[in-house]
Structures are given as C-alpha cells and as structure tokens.
Amino acid sequence: MTTAHQDISRVTSAKLFEKAKKFFPGGVNSPVRAFKSVYGTPLFIERGDQAYVWDADGNKFIDFCCSWGPLILGHNNGAIREAVAAQLDKGLSFGAPTRLENELAELILSNNSYIEKIRFVSSGTEAVMSAIRLARGYTKRDKIVKFEGCYHGHSDSLLVKAGSGLVTFGETSSAGVPQSFAEETIVIALDDKKAVEEVFLRFPNQIAAVIIEGIPANNGLLLQDKAYMAFLRTMTEKHGSLLIFDEVITGFRVGFQGAAHHYGIKPDIITYGKIIGGGMPVGAYGASKEIMAHISPDGGVYQAGTLSGNPIAMVAGIATLSQLASPGFYEKQEQTTKAFVQTLKSYIADKHYDVQIFTVGSIFWFAFTTQQRISRADQIDPQSMEKYKVMHRALLNQGVYFGPSGYEVGFISSAHTNEDLETTIQAIKQALDIVFQ
Ligand SMILES: *Cc1c(COP(=O)(O)O)cnc(C)c1O
C-alpha cells in the first residue's frame, strides 16, 4: 500500500518521457501534459477502465482529469466501445455524408432549445475559430471581446491577453500571433459590468461578438452570476453584437443543454467539444437557422474539414450523448459531486485549512485561498499554486490522478463509484494534512 509521503515509481514513464523529448517539443503533443506545474515526470498512461487509469509502471489511479473533460462516462464505456468496434468494420472515413451525422445532429438538436442548426468539426479550437469567423461574417464587424481567464483554444484571434488599462487592445499571449490580429481582440476582466459598458462605448458598431466560456473552467472555476451573464446578453443585443457561449467544457457537462440552460440565457452561437465526441476528436458550433445560413455552402463564410463528421467519432458521440439524455443522469452526477465536496468542506472547516472548493454540476476546483468567492482571473494568487503542487504529489502517491496544474478543474464521471469517492476523500484529507502541516 502506498502512502502520501512515499513517491510512486515512475521509472518507465521517465524513460518514455526521455525518448519522447527526442521526438516532440517538450516531449509532448499538448503543453500542460508535460507536468511543468507539478512534481515529477508526466505519467505515460497505458490504459483506462471505468474511473481508473494505469500508467506504464503499473500504478493504478482514480482519474479526475478524465481526458480533460470528455470522459463523463469514464474510461472504456461498454456502449461506446461496442459502437466504435461495430463501425470499424465499415470503414474509417469517407469524406462524404453519412447517416451517422444526421443521427448525432438529431440527438443534439431535438434535445436543445438554444440552437437550430449545427456544424461538426474536429476540435474545440476549430469550433471556436469557426464561430468567430461566422460572427464576423454575419455582423460585418471585425472586433471581438473576450475575458481574461477564459480559454477558447489556440487560434490566433484568441491567444490574446489583456493590455494595460481597463479597456484596450489585447496583447498577444503567444509568439507568432501578429500584433495586428491582437488588435482585433479586446480583453476585459470577468464579472465587471463597467468594463463591458466601456468597451461598447469605446468601439461603437465595431464589435462582432462577445465570447465567454459558458462557465469559465480553464483558469480555475470562475463562477459568474446569472445576472452578469444576462447583462452580457442585454448589452450585446442592444449593440448589435453576437453573444457566443464557448461550451466546449460546459456543453453536455452541466446538463444536456449546457450552460445556456443552466442560466436560461440564449446566446447567438454555441460551441461544443470534449464530451460531444465521447473521447474521439469532435467539435461543433450551432446557432439559429438564420445565422447558420451564412456558413458555406449556403452562405459566404467558408469553413470545411476533410475529417469533419468522421464516422467513428460520430458513433462515439451518439453512444455517449444517448446515455446522457437518459432521465436523471445530470441530477445524479450533481448530487454525487455535491456530497463529495461537502464531506471535504466539513473536514477543511474542522481543520481551519485555507482552501476552498468551488463546484458546479460534476466539476470541482480546489483554490488555496481564504476568499469565499473567486470570479475573476486576477483574484487567483499564483503563489497558491505551490500548495497545489504538494497536494498533487501526495494524491498521486495515494493513487488519485488530478490534472497536472492548479488552474485545472476536476471532473467526476458516472463511472466513479461511492467507494472510489470515499477512497479519494481519505486521500485528499491526507494530502491536505501534508500541505498544511
Ligand atoms: C478545451 C477547450 C477548448 C479547446 O478545445 P480543443 O479540443 O483542445 O481544441 C476551447 N474552449 C474551451 C472552453 C475549452 O475548454
């Protein structure tokens, strides 16, 4: 039995990582996987089943990263596996329409009162990038407004951070993005109505869209008031701009109809990713028939994809979403998560530890702070991440896998059993005791 203090063996993972460094920048194909914000080398995963993953050294973990969100049904879900296996016999890709695209679209649209038409793409980044183009093409305006602390994938327009001053042009947050692109993106703080008012005053008739994560969950969990989200709806409508909800995380996570339904607010365009493909690469964007009529070949906004609507990915999506559409699924997920968080909160209160747990649906986030409310990126103290590192290591040592950064949220899947969660609670208690010892 491992203990919180004793490091697990990562010998094989370390060897694989050394080899990977010869092939890939930083040894990875997506930066946060490199474990730069936590201790040790990244774990190379061999397989997953239900709530568990096993690494190359044979360590078993209860997984709360869940492939960064897609695996709401856990690993190796039987129905998804069977659907994918059956489709494999028929071919991997045709570059022509299939009935499977209709099936997934119908499943989504007949259970969603916020969009009327949809287009499938292959990633969240692609979905958001296309949604931005659509908003620009539809409004014939160029500027977009985004919020500090929201992540929308890695397209050029969105790799932009706030400049100096309350309401100014953004600055690029990645080398390789021209400053002239960044000038079309204005970045403001979340949960600040004044900044929104100023932005519309300062750039009249120039803002194509305001884009926000349905519930910001890529830089901690920055819960927003419904009144603030409704304010964004009112302001965008008033100024002829579109409101885009980036629901790549929240879509099919906080409910089948995502954050839009969570607030009861109808954005103009919604983007999806992660869960929609059940572990396969799928993204999507949707809107009213009127707005979607601007997409090619119906309209002048070009957007295409060789592997879009890929049959294997579609069947994985169908098998996933049809399970999510069953009555009570989300209620149960939320109850389970609430109980898990509540137990930990009681322990934290008893011990007077300076850590908060924020939660919505089956998402949770540990913030090492005394603040009861965190709604903006600048309220997170970067120093607090040192505590997360200690917790992360102590959790891995006890067989619990959290995302390798304190800015990442955790996910509870339907495969996590009460026993898994009880084991995890004990592990977290011990980890917190180490953090605050
Ligand atoms: C993950 C994510 C993206 C990017 O999706 P990829 O599939 O990684 O390209 C965009 N927006 C949000 C809100 C996300 O969480």
The ligand as an SDF file (V2000), in Angstrom:
LIG
                    3D

 15 15  0  0  0  0  0  0  0  0999 V2000
  -10.7180   22.6120  -24.3160 C   0  0  0  0  0  0  0  0  0  0  0  0
  -11.3350   23.9100  -24.7070 C   0  0  0  0  0  0  0  0  0  0  0  0
  -11.1550   24.4770  -25.9880 C   0  0  0  0  0  0  0  0  0  0  0  0
  -10.2200   23.8700  -26.9990 C   0  0  0  0  0  0  0  0  0  0  0  0
  -10.6270   22.6180  -27.4110 O   0  0  0  0  0  0  0  0  0  0  0  0
   -9.5500   21.6370  -28.0980 P   0  0  0  0  0  0  0  0  0  0  0  0
  -10.3550   20.4290  -28.4490 O   0  0  0  0  0  0  0  0  0  0  0  0
   -8.4930   21.4070  -27.0950 O   0  0  0  0  0  0  0  0  0  0  0  0
   -9.0480   22.3540  -29.3090 O   0  0  0  0  0  0  0  0  0  0  0  0
  -11.8430   25.6270  -26.3000 C   0  0  0  0  0  0  0  0  0  0  0  0
  -12.6630   26.2010  -25.4160 N   0  0  0  0  0  0  0  0  0  0  0  0
  -12.8640   25.7030  -24.1850 C   0  0  0  0  0  0  0  0  0  0  0  0
  -13.8210   26.3660  -23.2580 C   0  0  0  0  0  0  0  0  0  0  0  0
  -12.1940   24.5410  -23.7910 C   0  0  0  0  0  0  0  0  0  0  0  0
  -12.3680   24.0640  -22.5520 O   0  0  0  0  0  0  0  0  0  0  0  0
  1  2  1  0
  2  3  1  0
  2 14  2  0
  3  4  1  0
  3 10  2  0
  4  5  1  0
  5  6  1  0
  6  7  2  0
  6  8  1  0
  6  9  1  0
 10 11  1  0
 11 12  2  0
 12 13  1  0
 12 14  1  0
 14 15  1  0
M  END
$$$$
